[in-house]
Amino acid sequence: MKQSYVYILKCADDTYYTGITSNLPKRINEHTIGLHKDSYTYSRRPFKMVFYAEFTDINLAIKTEKQIKNWSRAKKEALINGDFEKLPNLAKKNFNS
């Protein structure tokens, strides 16, 4: 089975970019050289790859990428830092604000 990767980049403007690819080194190089001028990361270079996960099921990889893109910054940082026990609590909405 072909590998797929979901990755998170921390951009120069302190934002996070989440992407998916089947060739991680190639895709990171494309971000680095600014191959796609209309991409989110083009004007936010340099960046640092702060997380990636491997998948053998492309459908699960796509689902995971979409899920992470909808997460709060705090939840993304918990994932990046390996604080997996914090993830369920960070999913709860605060209705008292």
Jmol script that loads the backbone (N, CA, C; Angstrom):
load data "model"
ATOM      1  N   MET A   1       0.817  -1.204   0.000  1.00  0.00           N
ATOM      2  CA  MET A   1       0.000   0.000   0.000  1.00  0.00           C
ATOM      3  C   MET A   1       0.852   1.256   0.000  1.00  0.00           C
ATOM      4  N   LYS A   2       0.374   2.258  -0.681  1.00  0.00           N
ATOM      5  CA  LYS A   2       1.096   3.517  -0.777  1.00  0.00           C
ATOM      6  C   LYS A   2       0.937   4.320   0.520  1.00  0.00           C
ATOM      7  N   GLN A   3       2.023   4.903   0.950  1.00  0.00           N
ATOM      8  CA  GLN A   3       2.008   5.739   2.153  1.00  0.00           C
ATOM      9  C   GLN A   3       1.454   7.121   1.833  1.00  0.00           C
ATOM     10  N   SER A   4       0.742   7.678   2.779  1.00  0.00           N
ATOM     11  CA  SER A   4       0.306   9.069   2.723  1.00  0.00           C
ATOM     12  C   SER A   4       0.736   9.728   4.020  1.00  0.00           C
ATOM     13  N   TYR A   5       0.890  11.025   3.978  1.00  0.00           N
ATOM     14  CA  TYR A   5       1.350  11.773   5.138  1.00  0.00           C
ATOM     15  C   TYR A   5       0.470  12.997   5.365  1.00  0.00           C
ATOM     16  N   VAL A   6       0.139  13.226   6.612  1.00  0.00           N
ATOM     17  CA  VAL A   6      -0.489  14.471   7.028  1.00  0.00           C
ATOM     18  C   VAL A   6       0.591  15.206   7.813  1.00  0.00           C
ATOM     19  N   TYR A   7       0.781  16.478   7.507  1.00  0.00           N
ATOM     20  CA  TYR A   7       1.862  17.223   8.142  1.00  0.00           C
ATOM     21  C   TYR A   7       1.380  18.608   8.568  1.00  0.00           C
ATOM     22  N   ILE A   8       2.084  19.164   9.544  1.00  0.00           N
ATOM     23  CA  ILE A   8       1.807  20.522  10.017  1.00  0.00           C
ATOM     24  C   ILE A   8       3.104  21.318   9.944  1.00  0.00           C
ATOM     25  N   LEU A   9       3.005  22.496   9.332  1.00  0.00           N
ATOM     26  CA  LEU A   9       4.132  23.426   9.260  1.00  0.00           C
ATOM     27  C   LEU A   9       3.835  24.623  10.144  1.00  0.00           C
ATOM     28  N   LYS A  10       4.843  25.075  10.877  1.00  0.00           N
ATOM     29  CA  LYS A  10       4.726  26.334  11.612  1.00  0.00           C
ATOM     30  C   LYS A  10       5.405  27.393  10.752  1.00  0.00           C
ATOM     31  N   CYS A  11       4.615  28.363  10.318  1.00  0.00           N
ATOM     32  CA  CYS A  11       5.088  29.373   9.372  1.00  0.00           C
ATOM     33  C   CYS A  11       5.768  30.542  10.078  1.00  0.00           C
ATOM     34  N   ALA A  12       6.456  31.352   9.298  1.00  0.00           N
ATOM     35  CA  ALA A  12       7.191  32.503   9.830  1.00  0.00           C
ATOM     36  C   ALA A  12       6.281  33.494  10.541  1.00  0.00           C
ATOM     37  N   ASP A  13       5.006  33.558  10.143  1.00  0.00           N
ATOM     38  CA  ASP A  13       4.069  34.475  10.806  1.00  0.00           C
ATOM     39  C   ASP A  13       3.384  33.834  12.014  1.00  0.00           C
ATOM     40  N   ASP A  14       3.910  32.689  12.462  1.00  0.00           N
ATOM     41  CA  ASP A  14       3.442  31.977  13.656  1.00  0.00           C
ATOM     42  C   ASP A  14       2.084  31.294  13.446  1.00  0.00           C
ATOM     43  N   THR A  15       1.673  31.094  12.198  1.00  0.00           N
ATOM     44  CA  THR A  15       0.453  30.342  11.910  1.00  0.00           C
ATOM     45  C   THR A  15       0.837  28.907  11.571  1.00  0.00           C
ATOM     46  N   TYR A  16      -0.165  28.045  11.564  1.00  0.00           N
ATOM     47  CA  TYR A  16       0.049  26.642  11.215  1.00  0.00           C
ATOM     48  C   TYR A  16      -0.616  26.324   9.889  1.00  0.00           C
ATOM     49  N   TYR A  17       0.061  25.513   9.097  1.00  0.00           N
ATOM     50  CA  TYR A  17      -0.482  25.019   7.839  1.00  0.00           C
ATOM     51  C   TYR A  17      -0.526  23.500   7.936  1.00  0.00           C
ATOM     52  N   THR A  18      -1.665  22.916   7.619  1.00  0.00           N
ATOM     53  CA  THR A  18      -1.819  21.464   7.625  1.00  0.00           C
ATOM     54  C   THR A  18      -2.016  20.992   6.192  1.00  0.00           C
ATOM     55  N   GLY A  19      -1.271  19.975   5.801  1.00  0.00           N
ATOM     56  CA  GLY A  19      -1.362  19.466   4.441  1.00  0.00           C
ATOM     57  C   GLY A  19      -1.301  17.954   4.390  1.00  0.00           C
ATOM     58  N   ILE A  20      -1.469  17.437   3.192  1.00  0.00           N
ATOM     59  CA  ILE A  20      -1.432  15.994   2.952  1.00  0.00           C
ATOM     60  C   ILE A  20      -0.638  15.747   1.676  1.00  0.00           C
ATOM     61  N   THR A  21       0.093  14.648   1.643  1.00  0.00           N
ATOM     62  CA  THR A  21       0.896  14.307   0.470  1.00  0.00           C
ATOM     63  C   THR A  21       1.222  12.824   0.479  1.00  0.00           C
ATOM     64  N   SER A  22       1.621  12.322  -0.680  1.00  0.00           N
ATOM     65  CA  SER A  22       2.105  10.948  -0.758  1.00  0.00           C
ATOM     66  C   SER A  22       3.637  10.908  -0.817  1.00  0.00           C
ATOM     67  N   ASN A  23       4.254  12.089  -0.945  1.00  0.00           N
ATOM     68  CA  ASN A  23       5.709  12.170  -0.991  1.00  0.00           C
ATOM     69  C   ASN A  23       6.141  13.354  -0.128  1.00  0.00           C
ATOM     70  N   LEU A  24       6.394  13.088   1.146  1.00  0.00           N
ATOM     71  CA  LEU A  24       6.667  14.159   2.104  1.00  0.00           C
ATOM     72  C   LEU A  24       7.918  14.969   1.773  1.00  0.00           C
ATOM     73  N   PRO A  25       9.068  14.345   1.492  1.00  0.00           N
ATOM     74  CA  PRO A  25      10.255  15.169   1.174  1.00  0.00           C
ATOM     75  C   PRO A  25      10.037  16.080  -0.035  1.00  0.00           C
ATOM     76  N   LYS A  26       9.392  15.540  -1.073  1.00  0.00           N
ATOM     77  CA  LYS A  26       9.134  16.342  -2.274  1.00  0.00           C
ATOM     78  C   LYS A  26       8.215  17.523  -1.960  1.00  0.00           C
ATOM     79  N   ARG A  27       7.153  17.269  -1.189  1.00  0.00           N
ATOM     80  CA  ARG A  27       6.187  18.334  -0.882  1.00  0.00           C
ATOM     81  C   ARG A  27       6.817  19.413  -0.002  1.00  0.00           C
ATOM     82  N   ILE A  28       7.617  19.018   0.966  1.00  0.00           N
ATOM     83  CA  ILE A  28       8.285  20.000   1.822  1.00  0.00           C
ATOM     84  C   ILE A  28       9.240  20.846   0.985  1.00  0.00           C
ATOM     85  N   ASN A  29       9.933  20.217   0.046  1.00  0.00           N
ATOM     86  CA  ASN A  29      10.816  20.972  -0.852  1.00  0.00           C
ATOM     87  C   ASN A  29      10.019  21.969  -1.685  1.00  0.00           C
ATOM     88  N   GLU A  30       8.849  21.567  -2.164  1.00  0.00           N
ATOM     89  CA  GLU A  30       8.008  22.479  -2.940  1.00  0.00           C
ATOM     90  C   GLU A  30       7.596  23.695  -2.105  1.00  0.00           C
ATOM     91  N   HIS A  31       7.253  23.462  -0.841  1.00  0.00           N
ATOM     92  CA  HIS A  31       6.937  24.581   0.057  1.00  0.00           C
ATOM     93  C   HIS A  31       8.175  25.468   0.240  1.00  0.00           C
ATOM     94  N   THR A  32       9.323  24.849   0.457  1.00  0.00           N
ATOM     95  CA  THR A  32      10.569  25.568   0.729  1.00  0.00           C
ATOM     96  C   THR A  32      10.970  26.485  -0.415  1.00  0.00           C
ATOM     97  N   ILE A  33      10.905  25.979  -1.642  1.00  0.00           N
ATOM     98  CA  ILE A  33      11.330  26.782  -2.795  1.00  0.00           C
ATOM     99  C   ILE A  33      10.231  27.715  -3.298  1.00  0.00           C
ATOM    100  N   GLY A  34       9.024  27.566  -2.759  1.00  0.00           N
ATOM    101  CA  GLY A  34       7.926  28.427  -3.186  1.00  0.00           C
ATOM    102  C   GLY A  34       7.419  28.082  -4.572  1.00  0.00           C
ATOM    103  N   LEU A  35       7.308  26.794  -4.854  1.00  0.00           N
ATOM    104  CA  LEU A  35       6.885  26.331  -6.176  1.00  0.00           C
ATOM    105  C   LEU A  35       5.506  26.855  -6.575  1.00  0.00           C
ATOM    106  N   HIS A  36       4.602  26.914  -5.617  1.00  0.00           N
ATOM    107  CA  HIS A  36       3.236  27.355  -5.894  1.00  0.00           C
ATOM    108  C   HIS A  36       3.018  28.750  -5.299  1.00  0.00           C
ATOM    109  N   LYS A  37       3.082  29.768  -6.123  1.00  0.00           N
ATOM    110  CA  LYS A  37       3.017  31.160  -5.660  1.00  0.00           C
ATOM    111  C   LYS A  37       1.697  31.525  -4.987  1.00  0.00           C
ATOM    112  N   ASP A  38       0.625  30.806  -5.301  1.00  0.00           N
ATOM    113  CA  ASP A  38      -0.675  31.088  -4.699  1.00  0.00           C
ATOM    114  C   ASP A  38      -0.926  30.288  -3.416  1.00  0.00           C
ATOM    115  N   SER A  39       0.037  29.486  -2.994  1.00  0.00           N
ATOM    116  CA  SER A  39      -0.166  28.645  -1.816  1.00  0.00           C
ATOM    117  C   SER A  39      -0.086  29.464  -0.526  1.00  0.00           C
ATOM    118  N   TYR A  40      -0.698  28.930   0.506  1.00  0.00           N
ATOM    119  CA  TYR A  40      -0.726  29.576   1.822  1.00  0.00           C
ATOM    120  C   TYR A  40       0.688  29.853   2.342  1.00  0.00           C
ATOM    121  N   THR A  41       1.590  28.917   2.126  1.00  0.00           N
ATOM    122  CA  THR A  41       2.932  29.023   2.711  1.00  0.00           C
ATOM    123  C   THR A  41       3.886  29.917   1.925  1.00  0.00           C
ATOM    124  N   TYR A  42       3.548  30.251   0.685  1.00  0.00           N
ATOM    125  CA  TYR A  42       4.484  30.990  -0.169  1.00  0.00           C
ATOM    126  C   TYR A  42       5.002  32.270   0.504  1.00  0.00           C
ATOM    127  N   SER A  43       4.111  33.088   1.010  1.00  0.00           N
ATOM    128  CA  SER A  43       4.519  34.356   1.628  1.00  0.00           C
ATOM    129  C   SER A  43       4.795  34.218   3.124  1.00  0.00           C
ATOM    130  N   ARG A  44       4.724  33.002   3.632  1.00  0.00           N
ATOM    131  CA  ARG A  44       4.923  32.775   5.065  1.00  0.00           C
ATOM    132  C   ARG A  44       6.188  31.965   5.347  1.00  0.00           C
ATOM    133  N   ARG A  45       7.084  31.920   4.369  1.00  0.00           N
ATOM    134  CA  ARG A  45       8.359  31.232   4.550  1.00  0.00           C
ATOM    135  C   ARG A  45       9.308  32.127   5.320  1.00  0.00           C
ATOM    136  N   PRO A  46      10.275  31.600   6.031  1.00  0.00           N
ATOM    137  CA  PRO A  46      10.538  30.177   6.198  1.00  0.00           C
ATOM    138  C   PRO A  46       9.536  29.539   7.172  1.00  0.00           C
ATOM    139  N   PHE A  47       9.508  28.247   7.173  1.00  0.00           N
ATOM    140  CA  PHE A  47       8.618  27.491   8.045  1.00  0.00           C
ATOM    141  C   PHE A  47       9.413  26.340   8.634  1.00  0.00           C
ATOM    142  N   LYS A  48       8.791  25.682   9.601  1.00  0.00           N
ATOM    143  CA  LYS A  48       9.401  24.513  10.219  1.00  0.00           C
ATOM    144  C   LYS A  48       8.346  23.418  10.266  1.00  0.00           C
ATOM    145  N   MET A  49       8.705  22.214   9.821  1.00  0.00           N
ATOM    146  CA  MET A  49       7.762  21.109   9.948  1.00  0.00           C
ATOM    147  C   MET A  49       7.763  20.688  11.423  1.00  0.00           C
ATOM    148  N   VAL A  50       6.589  20.740  12.043  1.00  0.00           N
ATOM    149  CA  VAL A  50       6.493  20.460  13.476  1.00  0.00           C
ATOM    150  C   VAL A  50       5.766  19.155  13.784  1.00  0.00           C
ATOM    151  N   PHE A  51       5.134  18.560  12.767  1.00  0.00           N
ATOM    152  CA  PHE A  51       4.406  17.307  12.995  1.00  0.00           C
ATOM    153  C   PHE A  51       4.163  16.607  11.661  1.00  0.00           C
ATOM    154  N   TYR A  52       4.222  15.285  11.693  1.00  0.00           N
ATOM    155  CA  TYR A  52       3.723  14.508  10.568  1.00  0.00           C
ATOM    156  C   TYR A  52       3.291  13.139  11.064  1.00  0.00           C
ATOM    157  N   ALA A  53       2.357  12.544  10.355  1.00  0.00           N
ATOM    158  CA  ALA A  53       1.884  11.195  10.653  1.00  0.00           C
ATOM    159  C   ALA A  53       1.763  10.440   9.336  1.00  0.00           C
ATOM    160  N   GLU A  54       2.088   9.143   9.371  1.00  0.00           N
ATOM    161  CA  GLU A  54       2.016   8.286   8.195  1.00  0.00           C
ATOM    162  C   GLU A  54       0.706   7.504   8.191  1.00  0.00           C
ATOM    163  N   PHE A  55       0.161   7.299   7.011  1.00  0.00           N
ATOM    164  CA  PHE A  55      -1.071   6.540   6.839  1.00  0.00           C
ATOM    165  C   PHE A  55      -0.914   5.577   5.677  1.00  0.00           C
ATOM    166  N   THR A  56      -1.503   4.399   5.792  1.00  0.00           N
ATOM    167  CA  THR A  56      -1.552   3.465   4.674  1.00  0.00           C
ATOM    168  C   THR A  56      -2.905   3.540   3.974  1.00  0.00           C
ATOM    169  N   ASP A  57      -3.864   4.203   4.592  1.00  0.00           N
ATOM    170  CA  ASP A  57      -5.205   4.376   4.020  1.00  0.00           C
ATOM    171  C   ASP A  57      -5.397   5.856   3.665  1.00  0.00           C
ATOM    172  N   ILE A  58      -5.423   6.165   2.382  1.00  0.00           N
ATOM    173  CA  ILE A  58      -5.541   7.554   1.925  1.00  0.00           C
ATOM    174  C   ILE A  58      -6.824   8.207   2.432  1.00  0.00           C
ATOM    175  N   ASN A  59      -7.897   7.436   2.539  1.00  0.00           N
ATOM    176  CA  ASN A  59      -9.161   8.003   3.021  1.00  0.00           C
ATOM    177  C   ASN A  59      -9.047   8.457   4.469  1.00  0.00           C
ATOM    178  N   LEU A  60      -8.346   7.688   5.282  1.00  0.00           N
ATOM    179  CA  LEU A  60      -8.128   8.079   6.674  1.00  0.00           C
ATOM    180  C   LEU A  60      -7.218   9.307   6.750  1.00  0.00           C
ATOM    181  N   ALA A  61      -6.225   9.374   5.880  1.00  0.00           N
ATOM    182  CA  ALA A  61      -5.336  10.535   5.844  1.00  0.00           C
ATOM    183  C   ALA A  61      -6.113  11.801   5.487  1.00  0.00           C
ATOM    184  N   ILE A  62      -6.982  11.710   4.480  1.00  0.00           N
ATOM    185  CA  ILE A  62      -7.786  12.867   4.071  1.00  0.00           C
ATOM    186  C   ILE A  62      -8.706  13.296   5.208  1.00  0.00           C
ATOM    187  N   LYS A  63      -9.345  12.332   5.852  1.00  0.00           N
ATOM    188  CA  LYS A  63     -10.238  12.625   6.980  1.00  0.00           C
ATOM    189  C   LYS A  63      -9.470  13.304   8.116  1.00  0.00           C
ATOM    190  N   THR A  64      -8.272  12.806   8.410  1.00  0.00           N
ATOM    191  CA  THR A  64      -7.449  13.371   9.479  1.00  0.00           C
ATOM    192  C   THR A  64      -7.004  14.787   9.150  1.00  0.00           C
ATOM    193  N   GLU A  65      -6.587  15.025   7.913  1.00  0.00           N
ATOM    194  CA  GLU A  65      -6.170  16.372   7.513  1.00  0.00           C
ATOM    195  C   GLU A  65      -7.322  17.361   7.687  1.00  0.00           C
ATOM    196  N   LYS A  66      -8.504  17.005   7.225  1.00  0.00           N
ATOM    197  CA  LYS A  66      -9.667  17.885   7.350  1.00  0.00           C
ATOM    198  C   LYS A  66     -10.000  18.139   8.812  1.00  0.00           C
ATOM    199  N   GLN A  67      -9.891  17.103   9.632  1.00  0.00           N
ATOM    200  CA  GLN A  67     -10.173  17.225  11.057  1.00  0.00           C
ATOM    201  C   GLN A  67      -9.197  18.202  11.717  1.00  0.00           C
ATOM    202  N   ILE A  68      -7.907  18.022  11.465  1.00  0.00           N
ATOM    203  CA  ILE A  68      -6.891  18.886  12.078  1.00  0.00           C
ATOM    204  C   ILE A  68      -7.061  20.332  11.621  1.00  0.00           C
ATOM    205  N   LYS A  69      -7.394  20.541  10.350  1.00  0.00           N
ATOM    206  CA  LYS A  69      -7.577  21.905   9.845  1.00  0.00           C
ATOM    207  C   LYS A  69      -8.664  22.656  10.603  1.00  0.00           C
ATOM    208  N   ASN A  70      -9.629  21.931  11.144  1.00  0.00           N
ATOM    209  CA  ASN A  70     -10.720  22.562  11.894  1.00  0.00           C
ATOM    210  C   ASN A  70     -10.419  22.719  13.384  1.00  0.00           C
ATOM    211  N   TRP A  71      -9.304  22.228  13.833  1.00  0.00           N
ATOM    212  CA  TRP A  71      -8.948  22.306  15.250  1.00  0.00           C
ATOM    213  C   TRP A  71      -8.489  23.713  15.629  1.00  0.00           C
ATOM    214  N   SER A  72      -8.633  24.006  16.898  1.00  0.00           N
ATOM    215  CA  SER A  72      -8.118  25.262  17.442  1.00  0.00           C
ATOM    216  C   SER A  72      -6.587  25.207  17.473  1.00  0.00           C
ATOM    217  N   ARG A  73      -5.987  26.364  17.627  1.00  0.00           N
ATOM    218  CA  ARG A  73      -4.527  26.439  17.754  1.00  0.00           C
ATOM    219  C   ARG A  73      -4.046  25.617  18.956  1.00  0.00           C
ATOM    220  N   ALA A  74      -4.770  25.722  20.076  1.00  0.00           N
ATOM    221  CA  ALA A  74      -4.385  24.995  21.288  1.00  0.00           C
ATOM    222  C   ALA A  74      -4.410  23.485  21.061  1.00  0.00           C
ATOM    223  N   LYS A  75      -5.402  23.013  20.346  1.00  0.00           N
ATOM    224  CA  LYS A  75      -5.501  21.575  20.088  1.00  0.00           C
ATOM    225  C   LYS A  75      -4.394  21.123  19.140  1.00  0.00           C
ATOM    226  N   LYS A  76      -4.095  21.928  18.114  1.00  0.00           N
ATOM    227  CA  LYS A  76      -2.987  21.598  17.211  1.00  0.00           C
ATOM    228  C   LYS A  76      -1.672  21.541  17.982  1.00  0.00           C
ATOM    229  N   GLU A  77      -1.469  22.484  18.891  1.00  0.00           N
ATOM    230  CA  GLU A  77      -0.217  22.505  19.661  1.00  0.00           C
ATOM    231  C   GLU A  77      -0.125  21.321  20.618  1.00  0.00           C
ATOM    232  N   ALA A  78      -1.252  20.870  21.149  1.00  0.00           N
ATOM    233  CA  ALA A  78      -1.238  19.677  21.992  1.00  0.00           C
ATOM    234  C   ALA A  78      -0.805  18.463  21.158  1.00  0.00           C
ATOM    235  N   LEU A  79      -1.310  18.349  19.942  1.00  0.00           N
ATOM    236  CA  LEU A  79      -0.909  17.264  19.039  1.00  0.00           C
ATOM    237  C   LEU A  79       0.576  17.357  18.726  1.00  0.00           C
ATOM    238  N   ILE A  80       1.025  18.539  18.350  1.00  0.00           N
ATOM    239  CA  ILE A  80       2.434  18.767  18.012  1.00  0.00           C
ATOM    240  C   ILE A  80       3.350  18.394  19.172  1.00  0.00           C
ATOM    241  N   ASN A  81       2.932  18.746  20.391  1.00  0.00           N
ATOM    242  CA  ASN A  81       3.746  18.497  21.586  1.00  0.00           C
ATOM    243  C   ASN A  81       3.586  17.096  22.155  1.00  0.00           C
ATOM    244  N   GLY A  82       2.716  16.302  21.533  1.00  0.00           N
ATOM    245  CA  GLY A  82       2.514  14.935  22.018  1.00  0.00           C
ATOM    246  C   GLY A  82       1.671  14.860  23.271  1.00  0.00           C
ATOM    247  N   ASP A  83       0.936  15.908  23.576  1.00  0.00           N
ATOM    248  CA  ASP A  83       0.075  15.944  24.761  1.00  0.00           C
ATOM    249  C   ASP A  83      -1.296  15.357  24.404  1.00  0.00           C
ATOM    250  N   PHE A  84      -1.311  14.083  24.060  1.00  0.00           N
ATOM    251  CA  PHE A  84      -2.517  13.442  23.542  1.00  0.00           C
ATOM    252  C   PHE A  84      -3.658  13.405  24.554  1.00  0.00           C
ATOM    253  N   GLU A  85      -3.309  13.367  25.845  1.00  0.00           N
ATOM    254  CA  GLU A  85      -4.349  13.328  26.879  1.00  0.00           C
ATOM    255  C   GLU A  85      -5.143  14.634  26.931  1.00  0.00           C
ATOM    256  N   LYS A  86      -4.587  15.717  26.398  1.00  0.00           N
ATOM    257  CA  LYS A  86      -5.281  17.013  26.395  1.00  0.00           C
ATOM    258  C   LYS A  86      -6.273  17.147  25.233  1.00  0.00           C
ATOM    259  N   LEU A  87      -6.127  16.324  24.200  1.00  0.00           N
ATOM    260  CA  LEU A  87      -6.942  16.477  22.990  1.00  0.00           C
ATOM    261  C   LEU A  87      -8.452  16.392  23.242  1.00  0.00           C
ATOM    262  N   PRO A  88      -8.946  15.407  23.997  1.00  0.00           N
ATOM    263  CA  PRO A  88     -10.400  15.349  24.203  1.00  0.00           C
ATOM    264  C   PRO A  88     -10.953  16.590  24.911  1.00  0.00           C
ATOM    265  N   ASN A  89     -10.242  17.088  25.900  1.00  0.00           N
ATOM    266  CA  ASN A  89     -10.710  18.253  26.649  1.00  0.00           C
ATOM    267  C   ASN A  89     -10.687  19.517  25.788  1.00  0.00           C
ATOM    268  N   LEU A  90      -9.720  19.621  24.911  1.00  0.00           N
ATOM    269  CA  LEU A  90      -9.619  20.796  24.031  1.00  0.00           C
ATOM    270  C   LEU A  90     -10.693  20.793  22.954  1.00  0.00           C
ATOM    271  N   ALA A  91     -11.353  19.670  22.774  1.00  0.00           N
ATOM    272  CA  ALA A  91     -12.435  19.588  21.788  1.00  0.00           C
ATOM    273  C   ALA A  91     -13.727  20.163  22.339  1.00  0.00           C
ATOM    274  N   LYS A  92     -13.808  20.298  23.647  1.00  0.00           N
ATOM    275  CA  LYS A  92     -15.034  20.812  24.256  1.00  0.00           C
ATOM    276  C   LYS A  92     -15.141  22.309  24.058  1.00  0.00           C
ATOM    277  N   LYS A  93     -16.306  22.763  23.751  1.00  0.00           N
ATOM    278  CA  LYS A  93     -16.549  24.197  23.538  1.00  0.00           C
ATOM    279  C   LYS A  93     -16.826  24.865  24.878  1.00  0.00           C
ATOM    280  N   ASN A  94     -16.385  26.102  24.983  1.00  0.00           N
ATOM    281  CA  ASN A  94     -16.648  26.889  26.176  1.00  0.00           C
ATOM    282  C   ASN A  94     -17.830  27.802  25.885  1.00  0.00           C
ATOM    283  N   PHE A  95     -18.971  27.484  26.455  1.00  0.00           N
ATOM    284  CA  PHE A  95     -20.182  28.245  26.200  1.00  0.00           C
ATOM    285  C   PHE A  95     -20.385  29.373  27.200  1.00  0.00           C
ATOM    286  N   ASN A  96     -19.421  29.590  28.097  1.00  0.00           N
ATOM    287  CA  ASN A  96     -19.540  30.635  29.122  1.00  0.00           C
ATOM    288  C   ASN A  96     -18.955  31.955  28.689  1.00  0.00           C
ATOM    289  N   SER A  97     -18.415  32.038  27.487  1.00  0.00           N
ATOM    290  CA  SER A  97     -17.788  33.297  27.072  1.00  0.00           C
ATOM    291  C   SER A  97     -18.764  34.263  26.473  1.00  0.00           C
TER     292      SER A  97
END
end "model"
wireframe off; spacefill off
backbone 0.3
color backbone group
